[in-house]
């Protein structure tokens, strides 16, 4: 499986293309739908699914426009749907203006621990804290995990929102830091890292 990373939007969120043959599974469609659609066409890829690590606008804002063109559902945990409902308001708060947002309407709820979408098999790890239902996608065979805004390279997600939980975030970090040290971490922002490199992150951020 190949992994391509694109940093998109004003908040520089990472959008990931996971590729097997001509199939593409996307993690966090982020912003800039036109770029994503052009990239899929340029690489001659068939989009088979979109996964969201959480519902924040900078990670999912392109999903609705992509759906309009390709009719592909967005897979997200149901407890983060309230963030999808307020995409425009949240974007305005952080960006200083209200962008035109086409909200995703084709939504499937991620709740199973083990999942398969076409050629892609992965485990869902529920990691609340940053948002009520942040989730990480763990590909055990490939030894990679997509952590959204739960864990970054030398950093952790914010927990100062009204719906965040410092206590839950700590539990979530402890959970994913038990994975093998050589597991490659692809975060929602910034560069990739490994579980081994981040083992002491809770000491750096005593939450």
ROSE-4610 file (N, C-alpha, C; in Angstrom, 1 decimal, always signed):
// ROSE-4610
residu = [X/X/X/X/X/X/X/X/X/X/X/X/X/X/X/X/X/X/X/X/X/X/X/X/X/X/X/X/X/X/X/X/X/X/X/X/X/X/X/X/X/X/X/X/X/X/X/X/X/X/X/X/X/X/X/X/X/X/X/X/X/X/X/X/X/X/X/X/X/X/X/X/X/X/X/X/X/X/X/X/X/X/X/X/X/X/X/X/X/X/X/X/X/X/X/X/X/X/X/X/X/X/X/X/X/X/X/X/X/X/X/X/X/X/X/X/X/X/X/X/X/X/X/X/X/X/X/X/X/X/X/X/X/X/X/X/X/X/X/X/X/X/X/X/X/X/X/X/X/X/X/X/X/X/X/X/X/X/X/X/X/X/X/X/X/X/X/X/X/X/X/X/X/X/X/X/X/X/X/X/X/X/X/X/X/X/X/X/X/X/X/X/X/X/X/X/X/X/X/X/X/X/X/X/X/X/X/X/X/X/X/X/X/X/X/X/X/X/X/X/X/X/X/X/X/X/X/X/X/X/X/X/X/X/X/X/X/X/X/X/X/X/X/X/X/X/X/X/X/X/X/X/X/X/X/X/X/X/X/X/X/X/X/X/X/X/X/X/X/X/X/X/X/X/X/X/X/X/X/X/X/X/X/X/X/X/X/X/X/X/X/X/X/X/X/X/X/X/X/X/X/X/X/X/X/X/X/X/X/X/X/X/X/X/X/X/X/X/X/X/X/X/X/X/X/X/X/X/X/X/X/X/X/X/X/X/X/X/X/X/X/X/X/X/X/X/X/X/X/X/X/X/X/X/X/X/X/X/X/X/X/X/X/X/X/X/X/X/X/X/X/X/X/X/X/X/X/X/X/X/X/X/X/X/X/X/X/X/X/X/X/X/X/X/X/X/X/X/X/X/X/X/X/X/X/X/X/X/X/X/X/X/X/X/X/X/X/X/X/X/X/X/X/X/X/X/X/X/X/X/X/X/X/X/X/X/X/X/X/X/X/X/X/X/X/X/X/X/X/X/X/X/X/X/X/X/X/X/X/X/X/X/X/X/X/X/X/X/X/X/X/X/X/X/X/X/X/X/X/X/X/X/X/X/X/X/X/X/X/X/X/X/X/X/X/X/X/X/X/X/X/X/X/X/X/X/X/X/X/X/X/X/X/X/X/X/X/X/X/X/X/X/X/X/X/X/X/X/X/X/X/X/X/X/X/X/X/X/X/X/X/X/X/X/X/X/X/X/X/X/X/X/X/X/X/X/X/X/X/X/X/X/X/X/X/X/X/X/X/X/X/X/X/X/X/X/X/X/X/X/X/X/X/X/X/X/X/X/X/X/X/X/X/X/X/X/X/X/X/X/X/X/X/X/X/X/X/X/X/X/X/X/X/X/X/X/X/X/X/X/X]
num = [1/1/1/2/2/2/3/3/3/4/4/4/5/5/5/6/6/6/7/7/7/8/8/8/9/9/9/10/10/10/11/11/11/12/12/12/13/13/13/14/14/14/15/15/15/16/16/16/17/17/17/18/18/18/19/19/19/20/20/20/21/21/21/22/22/22/23/23/23/24/24/24/25/25/25/26/26/26/27/27/27/28/28/28/29/29/29/30/30/30/31/31/31/32/32/32/33/33/33/34/34/34/35/35/35/36/36/36/37/37/37/38/38/38/39/39/39/40/40/40/41/41/41/42/42/42/43/43/43/44/44/44/45/45/45/46/46/46/47/47/47/48/48/48/49/49/49/50/50/50/51/51/51/52/52/52/53/53/53/54/54/54/55/55/55/56/56/56/57/57/57/58/58/58/59/59/59/60/60/60/61/61/61/62/62/62/63/63/63/64/64/64/65/65/65/66/66/66/67/67/67/68/68/68/69/69/69/70/70/70/71/71/71/72/72/72/73/73/73/74/74/74/75/75/75/76/76/76/77/77/77/78/78/78/79/79/79/80/80/80/81/81/81/82/82/82/83/83/83/84/84/84/85/85/85/86/86/86/87/87/87/88/88/88/89/89/89/90/90/90/91/91/91/92/92/92/93/93/93/94/94/94/95/95/95/96/96/96/97/97/97/98/98/98/99/99/99/100/100/100/101/101/101/102/102/102/103/103/103/104/104/104/105/105/105/106/106/106/107/107/107/108/108/108/109/109/109/110/110/110/111/111/111/112/112/112/113/113/113/114/114/114/115/115/115/116/116/116/117/117/117/118/118/118/119/119/119/120/120/120/121/121/121/122/122/122/123/123/123/124/124/124/125/125/125/126/126/126/127/127/127/128/128/128/129/129/129/130/130/130/131/131/131/132/132/132/133/133/133/134/134/134/135/135/135/136/136/136/137/137/137/138/138/138/139/139/139/140/140/140/141/141/141/142/142/142/143/143/143/144/144/144/145/145/145/146/146/146/147/147/147/148/148/148/149/149/149/150/150/150/151/151/151/152/152/152/153/153/153/154/154/154/155/155/155/156/156/156/157/157/157/158/158/158/159/159/159/160/160/160/161/161/161/162/162/162/163/163/163/164/164/164/165/165/165/166/166/166/167/167/167/168/168/168/169/169/169/170/170/170/171/171/171/172/172/172/173/173/173/174/174/174/175/175/175/176/176/176/177/177/177/178/178/178/179/179/179/180/180/180/181/181/181/182/182/182/183/183/183/184/184/184/185/185/185/186/186/186/187/187/187/188/188/188/189/189/189/190/190/190/191/191/191/192/192/192/193/193/193/194/194/194/195/195/195/196/196/196/197/197/197/198/198/198/199/199/199/200/200/200/201/201/201/202/202/202/203/203/203/204/204/204/205/205/205/206/206/206/207/207/207]
x = [+0.8/+0.0/+0.9/+0.6/+1.3/+0.5/+1.2/+0.6/+1.2/+0.2/+0.6/+0.0/+0.7/+0.3/+0.2/-0.9/-1.0/-1.5/-0.8/-1.1/-2.0/-3.3/-4.2/-5.0/-5.5/-6.3/-5.5/-6.2/-5.5/-4.9/-5.5/-4.9/-4.0/-3.6/-2.6/-2.8/-4.0/-4.4/-3.9/-3.5/-3.0/-4.1/-4.1/-5.1/-4.2/-4.7/-3.9/-4.6/-3.9/-4.3/-3.6/-4.4/-3.9/-4.2/-3.2/-3.4/-3.0/-4.0/-3.7/-4.2/-3.2/-3.5/-4.1/-5.3/-5.9/-7.0/-7.0/-8.0/-7.4/-8.2/-7.7/-8.7/-8.2/-9.0/-8.4/-9.3/-8.8/-9.1/-8.1/-8.3/-8.2/-9.2/-9.4/-9.3/-10.4/-10.4/-10.1/-10.0/-9.5/-10.2/-9.5/-10.1/-9.5/-9.9/-9.4/-9.9/-11.2/-11.8/-11.3/-11.1/-10.7/-9.4/-8.4/-7.1/-7.2/-8.0/-8.1/-8.7/-9.8/-10.4/-9.4/-8.7/-7.7/-6.6/-6.2/-5.1/-5.6/-6.8/-7.4/-7.4/-7.8/-7.9/-6.5/-5.6/-4.2/-3.5/-3.8/-3.2/-4.0/-5.2/-6.1/-6.5/-6.9/-7.3/-8.8/-9.3/-10.8/-10.9/-11.6/-11.9/-12.9/-12.6/-13.5/-14.1/-13.5/-14.1/-13.3/-14.0/-13.4/-13.6/-12.5/-12.5/-12.2/-12.9/-12.6/-12.1/-11.0/-10.5/-11.3/-11.9/-12.8/-13.6/-14.5/-15.4/-15.0/-13.8/-13.4/-13.3/-13.7/-13.9/-12.7/-11.5/-10.3/-9.9/-10.6/-10.3/-11.3/-12.5/-13.6/-14.3/-13.8/-14.6/-14.8/-13.8/-13.9/-14.9/-15.3/-16.1/-17.3/-18.1/-19.4/-19.2/-18.2/-18.0/-17.5/-16.6/-16.2/-17.3/-18.2/-19.4/-20.3/-20.4/-21.2/-20.7/-19.4/-18.7/-18.7/-18.4/-18.2/-19.1/-20.0/-21.0/-20.4/-19.2/-18.6/-18.9/-19.3/-19.7/-18.5/-18.8/-17.8/-18.1/-17.1/-17.2/-16.6/-17.5/-17.1/-17.9/-17.4/-18.1/-19.3/-20.4/-21.7/-21.6/-20.8/-20.8/-20.1/-19.4/-18.8/-19.7/-20.9/-21.7/-22.2/-22.2/-22.6/-21.6/-20.3/-19.3/-19.5/-20.0/-20.4/-21.5/-22.5/-23.6/-23.3/-22.2/-21.8/-20.5/-20.3/-19.0/-18.8/-19.8/-19.7/-19.4/-20.1/-19.8/-18.4/-18.0/-16.7/-15.6/-15.8/-14.8/-14.7/-15.9/-15.9/-15.1/-15.3/-14.6/-13.1/-12.6/-11.2/-10.5/-11.3/-10.7/-11.0/-12.0/-12.3/-13.3/-13.8/-14.8/-15.6/-16.8/-17.6/-17.4/-16.8/-16.6/-17.9/-18.0/-19.1/-18.8/-19.6/-19.4/-20.5/-20.2/-21.2/-21.0/-22.0/-21.9/-22.1/-21.3/-21.5/-22.8/-23.5/-24.8/-24.8/-23.8/-23.7/-22.7/-23.3/-22.5/-22.7/-21.6/-21.7/-21.0/-21.6/-21.1/-20.0/-18.9/-17.8/-17.9/-18.2/-18.3/-17.6/-17.4/-16.8/-15.3/-14.8/-13.4/-12.6/-13.1/-12.4/-13.2/-12.5/-13.2/-12.5/-13.3/-12.7/-13.5/-12.7/-13.3/-12.5/-13.2/-12.5/-11.2/-10.1/-8.8/-8.1/-8.8/-8.2/-8.8/-7.9/-8.3/-7.7/-8.4/-7.9/-8.7/-8.1/-8.7/-9.1/-10.2/-10.6/-10.3/-9.6/-9.3/-9.9/-10.9/-11.6/-10.8/-10.5/-9.6/-10.2/-11.3/-11.9/-10.9/-11.3/-10.5/-10.4/-9.8/-9.8/-11.2/-11.9/-13.4/-14.0/-15.3/-16.0/-15.7/-15.5/-15.3/-14.2/-13.1/-11.9/-11.6/-11.1/-10.7/-9.4/-8.7/-7.4/-7.6/-7.0/-7.1/-5.7/-5.8/-4.6/-4.5/-3.5/-3.3/-2.2/-2.6/-1.6/-0.6/-1.0/-0.1/+1.0/+0.5/+1.5/+2.2/+1.8/+2.4/+2.4/+1.2/+1.0/-0.3/-0.4/-1.6/-1.8/-3.1/-3.4/-4.2/-3.6/-4.0/-4.8/-5.0/-5.8/-5.1/-6.0/-5.5/-5.3/-5.2/-4.9/-3.4/-2.6/-1.1/-0.4/+0.5/+1.4/+2.8/+3.7/+5.1/+5.5/+5.8/+6.2/+5.0/+3.8/+2.7/+1.4/+0.4/-0.8/-2.0/-3.2/-4.3/-4.8/-5.5/-6.1/-7.2/-7.3/-8.4/-9.1/-9.1/-9.7/-11.0/-11.5/-12.9/-13.9/-15.1/-16.2/-16.5/-16.3/-16.7/-15.5/-14.3/-13.1/-13.0/-12.1/-11.9/-10.4/-9.8/-8.4/-8.2/-9.1/-9.0/-9.1/-10.1/-10.2/-9.0/-8.5/-7.3/-6.1/-5.9/-4.8/-5.0/-6.2/-6.5/-6.3/-6.7/-6.5/-5.0/-4.3/-2.8/-2.2/-2.5/-2.0/-2.3/-3.5/-3.9/-3.1/-2.9/-2.2/-0.7/-0.2/+1.2/+1.7/+0.7/+1.0/+1.3/+1.1/+1.4/+2.9/+3.3/+4.7/+5.5/+6.7/+7.5/+7.7/+7.8/+8.1/+6.9/+5.7/+4.5/+4.7/+4.5/+4.6/+3.3/+3.5/+2.3/+2.2/+1.0/+0.6/-0.4/+0.0/-0.9/-1.8/-2.7/-3.6/-2.9/-1.8/-1.0/+0.5/+1.3/+2.8/+3.3/+4.6/+5.3/+5.0/+5.3/+5.1/+6.1/+5.8/+6.7/+6.6/+7.0/+6.7/+6.3/+5.6/+5.2/+6.4/+7.5/+8.7/+9.2/+9.2/+9.6/+8.7/+7.5/+6.5/+6.2/+6.9/+6.6/+6.5/+7.4/+7.4/+6.6/+5.7/+5.0/+4.1/+3.5/+2.7/+3.5/+4.8/+5.7/+5.9/+6.0/+6.2/+5.0/+3.9/+2.6/+1.9/+2.2/+1.6/+0.1/-0.7/-2.2/-2.9]
y = [-1.2/+0.0/+1.3/+2.2/+3.4/+4.5/+5.4/+6.5/+7.9/+8.7/+10.0/+11.1/+12.1/+13.1/+14.5/+15.2/+16.5/+17.5/+18.6/+19.6/+20.6/+20.7/+21.6/+22.5/+23.6/+24.6/+25.6/+26.6/+27.6/+27.1/+26.1/+25.5/+24.4/+24.1/+23.2/+21.8/+21.3/+19.9/+18.9/+17.7/+16.7/+15.8/+15.7/+14.8/+13.6/+12.4/+11.2/+10.4/+10.0/+9.0/+7.7/+6.7/+5.3/+4.6/+4.0/+3.5/+2.0/+1.2/-0.2/-0.4/-0.7/-0.7/+0.6/+0.6/+1.9/+2.4/+1.7/+2.1/+3.1/+4.1/+5.1/+5.2/+5.1/+5.3/+6.7/+7.6/+8.9/+9.1/+9.6/+9.9/+11.4/+12.0/+13.4/+14.2/+14.4/+15.1/+16.6/+17.1/+18.5/+19.5/+20.5/+21.5/+21.3/+22.2/+22.2/+21.0/+20.9/+19.8/+19.7/+20.9/+20.9/+20.2/+20.5/+19.9/+18.4/+17.9/+16.5/+15.8/+16.4/+15.7/+15.7/+16.8/+16.8/+15.8/+15.6/+14.7/+13.2/+12.9/+11.6/+11.3/+12.3/+12.1/+12.0/+12.8/+12.8/+11.5/+10.9/+9.6/+8.4/+8.7/+7.6/+6.7/+7.3/+6.6/+6.5/+5.4/+5.3/+5.5/+6.5/+6.8/+5.8/+5.0/+4.0/+4.3/+5.4/+5.8/+7.0/+7.7/+8.8/+8.6/+8.6/+8.4/+9.8/+10.1/+11.3/+10.9/+11.4/+11.2/+11.9/+13.0/+13.7/+14.8/+15.5/+16.4/+17.8/+18.2/+19.6/+20.0/+21.2/+21.7/+21.6/+21.8/+21.8/+20.4/+19.4/+18.0/+17.4/+18.1/+17.5/+18.4/+19.6/+20.6/+20.3/+19.6/+19.2/+18.0/+17.4/+16.1/+16.3/+17.3/+17.5/+17.8/+18.5/+18.8/+17.6/+16.8/+15.5/+14.6/+14.5/+13.7/+14.1/+15.4/+15.9/+15.4/+15.2/+14.8/+13.2/+12.6/+11.1/+10.3/+10.9/+10.1/+9.1/+9.5/+8.6/+9.0/+8.1/+8.4/+8.8/+9.7/+10.0/+9.1/+8.4/+7.6/+8.3/+8.5/+9.3/+8.7/+8.9/+8.4/+9.3/+8.8/+9.5/+10.6/+10.5/+11.5/+12.8/+12.8/+14.0/+14.6/+14.1/+14.7/+16.1/+16.5/+17.9/+18.9/+18.4/+19.3/+19.5/+18.4/+18.5/+19.5/+19.5/+20.4/+21.8/+22.1/+23.5/+23.9/+23.2/+23.5/+25.0/+25.6/+27.0/+27.9/+27.7/+28.6/+28.4/+27.2/+26.9/+27.4/+27.3/+27.8/+29.3/+30.0/+31.4/+31.9/+31.1/+31.5/+31.4/+30.4/+30.2/+31.0/+31.2/+31.8/+33.3/+33.8/+35.2/+35.6/+34.6/+34.8/+33.5/+33.6/+32.4/+31.9/+30.8/+30.2/+29.6/+29.4/+28.6/+27.2/+26.5/+25.1/+24.2/+23.2/+22.2/+21.0/+20.9/+19.9/+18.5/+17.5/+16.1/+15.6/+14.9/+14.3/+12.8/+12.2/+10.7/+10.4/+9.9/+9.7/+8.3/+7.6/+6.3/+6.4/+5.7/+5.8/+4.7/+5.1/+4.2/+3.8/+2.5/+2.0/+0.7/-0.1/-1.4/-1.3/-2.2/-2.2/-2.6/-3.6/-4.0/-3.7/-3.1/-2.6/-3.0/-3.1/-3.3/-2.5/-1.8/-1.0/-1.4/-2.3/-2.8/-3.5/-3.0/-3.7/-3.3/-2.4/-1.8/-2.4/-2.9/-3.5/-2.7/-2.2/-1.4/-1.6/-1.2/-1.2/+0.2/+0.4/+1.7/+1.7/+2.8/+3.0/+4.2/+4.1/+5.3/+6.1/+7.3/+8.1/+9.5/+9.5/+10.8/+11.7/+12.9/+13.9/+15.2/+15.2/+16.4/+16.8/+15.8/+15.8/+14.6/+14.6/+13.5/+12.1/+12.1/+10.8/+10.9/+11.5/+11.4/+9.9/+9.5/+8.1/+8.0/+7.0/+6.7/+5.5/+5.4/+4.3/+3.6/+2.3/+1.6/+0.4/+0.4/-0.6/-1.5/-2.6/-3.4/-4.0/-4.6/-5.2/-4.3/-3.0/-2.0/-1.3/-1.5/-0.8/+0.7/+1.2/+2.6/+3.0/+4.2/+4.7/+6.2/+6.5/+7.9/+8.4/+9.4/+9.9/+11.2/+11.8/+13.0/+14.1/+14.7/+15.7/+15.2/+13.9/+13.3/+13.3/+12.9/+12.9/+13.4/+14.3/+14.9/+14.5/+14.9/+14.8/+15.9/+15.4/+16.2/+17.1/+16.6/+17.4/+16.6/+17.1/+16.5/+17.4/+16.9/+17.7/+18.6/+19.7/+20.6/+20.0/+20.4/+19.9/+21.0/+22.2/+23.4/+23.8/+23.0/+23.3/+22.9/+23.4/+23.1/+21.6/+21.0/+19.6/+18.6/+19.2/+18.4/+17.8/+16.9/+16.3/+16.0/+16.7/+16.4/+15.0/+14.6/+13.2/+12.1/+12.3/+11.3/+11.3/+12.5/+12.6/+11.9/+12.0/+11.3/+9.8/+9.3/+7.8/+7.4/+8.2/+7.9/+7.8/+8.8/+8.8/+7.5/+7.2/+6.0/+4.7/+4.7/+3.6/+3.4/+4.5/+4.3/+4.2/+4.7/+4.6/+3.2/+2.3/+0.9/+0.1/+0.8/+0.1/-0.1/-1.0/-1.2/+0.1/+0.2/+1.4/+1.7/+0.7/+1.0/+1.4/+1.6/+2.0/+3.4/+3.7/+5.0/+5.8/+7.0/+7.8/+8.9/+9.0/+10.0/+10.9/+12.1/+13.0/+13.9/+14.6/+15.5/+16.8/+17.1/+18.3/+17.9/+18.5/+18.3/+17.0/+16.8/+15.6/+14.3/+13.2/+11.9/+11.6/+10.7/+10.3/+8.8/+8.3/+6.9/+6.9/+5.8/+5.6/+5.7/+5.0/+5.0/+6.4/+7.3/+8.7/+9.5/+9.1/+9.8/+9.2/+8.2/+7.4/+8.3/+9.4/+10.2/+11.5/+11.5/+12.8/+13.2/+12.3/+12.6/+13.3/+12.9/+13.6/+15.0/+15.2/+16.6/+17.5/+16.8/+17.5/+16.9/+17.3/+16.6/+16.9/+16.1/+16.3/+15.4]
z = [+0.0/+0.0/+0.0/-0.9/-1.0/-0.2/+0.4/+1.1/+0.6/+0.1/-0.4/+0.6/+0.9/+1.8/+1.1/+1.3/+0.8/+1.9/+2.0/+3.1/+2.4/+2.9/+2.2/+3.1/+2.6/+3.3/+4.1/+4.6/+5.4/+6.7/+7.3/+8.5/+8.3/+7.0/+6.7/+7.2/+6.9/+7.4/+6.4/+6.9/+6.0/+5.5/+4.2/+3.5/+2.9/+3.2/+2.8/+1.7/+0.7/-0.3/+0.0/+0.3/+0.5/-0.8/-1.4/-2.8/-2.9/-3.4/-3.8/-5.2/-6.1/-7.6/-8.0/-8.5/-8.9/-7.9/-6.8/-5.8/-4.8/-4.4/-3.4/-2.2/-1.0/+0.2/+0.7/+1.0/+1.4/+2.9/+3.6/+5.0/+5.2/+5.8/+6.0/+4.7/+4.0/+2.7/+2.8/+4.0/+4.3/+3.4/+2.8/+2.0/+0.6/-0.3/-1.7/-2.5/-2.6/-3.4/-4.8/-5.4/-6.8/-7.0/-6.1/-6.1/-6.0/-5.0/-4.8/-6.0/-6.6/-7.7/-8.9/-9.1/-10.2/-10.0/-8.7/-8.4/-8.6/-8.3/-8.5/-10.0/-10.8/-12.2/-12.8/-12.4/-12.9/-12.7/-11.5/-11.1/-11.6/-12.2/-12.7/-11.6/-10.5/-9.3/-9.1/-8.6/-8.3/-6.8/-6.4/-5.0/-4.5/-3.4/-2.9/-1.6/-0.9/+0.4/+1.0/+1.9/+2.6/+4.1/+4.8/+6.3/+7.0/+8.0/+8.8/+10.2/+10.6/+11.9/+13.0/+12.6/+13.5/+12.6/+13.2/+12.4/+12.2/+12.6/+12.4/+11.0/+10.7/+9.3/+8.5/+9.1/+8.2/+7.8/+8.3/+7.9/+7.0/+6.9/+6.1/+5.2/+5.0/+4.3/+2.8/+2.2/+0.8/+0.6/+1.6/+1.4/+0.6/+0.9/+0.2/-1.3/-1.6/-3.1/-3.8/-3.1/-3.7/-3.9/-2.9/-3.0/-4.2/-4.4/-5.6/-6.9/-7.0/-8.2/-8.3/-7.2/-7.2/-6.4/-5.6/-4.8/-3.8/-3.2/-2.3/-0.8/+0.0/+1.4/+2.2/+3.2/+4.3/+5.5/+5.9/+7.1/+8.3/+9.3/+10.5/+11.7/+12.9/+14.1/+14.3/+14.7/+14.8/+15.8/+16.9/+17.9/+17.5/+16.3/+15.8/+14.7/+14.5/+13.5/+13.8/+15.1/+15.4/+14.8/+14.7/+14.1/+12.6/+11.9/+10.5/+10.3/+11.3/+11.2/+11.3/+12.0/+12.2/+11.4/+10.3/+9.5/+9.2/+8.7/+8.2/+9.4/+10.5/+11.7/+12.3/+12.3/+12.9/+12.0/+10.7/+9.7/+9.8/+10.0/+10.1/+11.3/+12.4/+13.7/+13.6/+12.9/+12.8/+11.6/+10.6/+9.4/+9.3/+10.0/+10.0/+8.9/+8.1/+7.1/+6.9/+6.4/+6.2/+4.8/+4.6/+3.3/+2.8/+1.5/+1.0/+1.1/+1.9/+2.2/+1.8/+1.0/+0.6/+1.6/+2.5/+3.6/+3.0/+3.5/+3.1/+3.5/+2.6/+2.9/+2.9/+2.2/+2.2/+3.4/+4.5/+5.7/+6.2/+6.5/+7.2/+8.5/+9.5/+10.9/+11.1/+11.6/+11.9/+13.4/+13.6/+14.9/+15.1/+14.1/+14.2/+14.5/+15.2/+15.5/+14.3/+13.5/+12.3/+11.1/+10.1/+8.9/+7.7/+6.6/+5.3/+4.2/+3.5/+2.3/+1.1/+0.3/-0.9/-0.5/-1.0/-0.7/+0.6/+1.3/+2.5/+3.8/+4.6/+5.9/+7.0/+8.0/+9.1/+10.4/+11.5/+12.8/+13.1/+13.7/+14.2/+15.7/+16.1/+17.5/+18.0/+18.9/+19.4/+20.3/+20.0/+20.8/+21.1/+21.9/+22.3/+23.1/+23.1/+23.9/+23.2/+22.0/+21.1/+20.7/+20.3/+20.0/+20.7/+20.9/+21.5/+20.9/+19.6/+18.9/+17.9/+18.3/+17.4/+17.3/+16.1/+15.9/+15.1/+15.4/+14.7/+13.8/+12.7/+11.8/+11.7/+12.2/+12.4/+11.3/+10.5/+9.5/+10.1/+10.7/+11.4/+10.5/+9.4/+8.5/+8.0/+7.7/+7.1/+8.2/+9.5/+10.7/+10.6/+10.2/+10.2/+10.9/+11.4/+12.0/+11.7/+11.4/+11.1/+12.4/+13.0/+14.3/+14.3/+13.2/+13.2/+14.1/+14.9/+15.9/+17.3/+17.4/+18.7/+19.1/+18.1/+18.3/+17.1/+17.4/+16.3/+16.6/+15.7/+16.0/+17.0/+18.2/+19.4/+19.8/+19.7/+20.1/+20.3/+21.0/+21.1/+20.8/+20.7/+20.3/+21.3/+20.9/+21.9/+22.6/+23.9/+24.7/+25.4/+24.9/+25.5/+24.9/+24.0/+23.4/+24.5/+24.3/+25.3/+25.3/+24.2/+24.0/+24.2/+24.4/+24.6/+26.0/+26.2/+27.5/+27.7/+28.6/+29.0/+29.5/+30.3/+30.9/+29.8/+28.9/+27.8/+26.8/+26.6/+25.7/+26.3/+27.6/+28.2/+28.0/+28.3/+28.1/+26.7/+25.7/+24.3/+23.9/+24.4/+24.1/+24.7/+25.9/+26.6/+25.8/+25.2/+24.4/+23.1/+22.3/+21.1/+21.3/+22.4/+22.6/+23.0/+23.2/+23.5/+22.2/+21.0/+19.8/+19.6/+18.7/+18.5/+18.2/+18.7/+18.5/+17.1/+16.2/+14.8/+14.0/+14.6/+13.9/+13.5/+12.2/+11.6/+11.9/+12.4/+12.7/+11.7/+11.1/+10.1/+10.8/+11.2/+12.0/+11.1/+11.7/+11.0/+10.5/+11.2/+10.8/+11.0/+10.2/+10.4/+9.8/+10.2/+9.6/+10.3/+9.6/+10.2/+11.3/+12.1/+13.2/+13.5/+14.6/+15.0/+16.4/+16.8/+18.2/+19.1/+18.7/+19.6/+19.9/+18.9/+19.0/+20.0/+20.1/+20.9/+22.2/+22.6/+23.8/+25.1/+25.1/+26.3/+26.1/+25.2/+24.9/+26.0/+26.8/+27.9/+29.0/+29.1/+30.1/+29.7/+28.4/+27.9/+28.0/+27.9/+28.1/+29.3/+30.5/+31.7/+31.8/+31.1/+31.1/+32.1]
